[in-house]
Amino acid sequence: MARINFPQDDITVDVEDGSRIRDAIDDTGADIPFGCREGNCATCMIEVIEGKENLNPPNDKERVTLLEEELDEGIRLACQAIIEKGEISIKQADAGL
């Protein structure tokens, strides 16, 4: 079992290892938007506050969309990120990172 913390919403949820972050956001109602549902890719940028080692490595879609320095700073796309194990804390990324 893995655990995702959404501190800005005061939500913590346990999920199966290998779960998509997007699904946890949908299931909990955490306040992280998904513009891809409206044709605006990268709206779902999240900042991994703790536990980025527990996520899958960035995939090609993330590498095309995000800058390498953003990835290094723990910025990911919630629609692509998968929690492989353990615990993470995330929040919506600030614009302009």
Beta strands, then each sheet from edge to edge (+ up, - down):
strand 1: 2-6
strand 2: 11-15
strand 3: 19-20
strand 4: 45-50
strand 5: 75-77
strand 6: 82-83
strand 7: 87-92
sheet 1: 2+ 1- 7- 4+ 5-
sheet 2: 3+ 6-
end
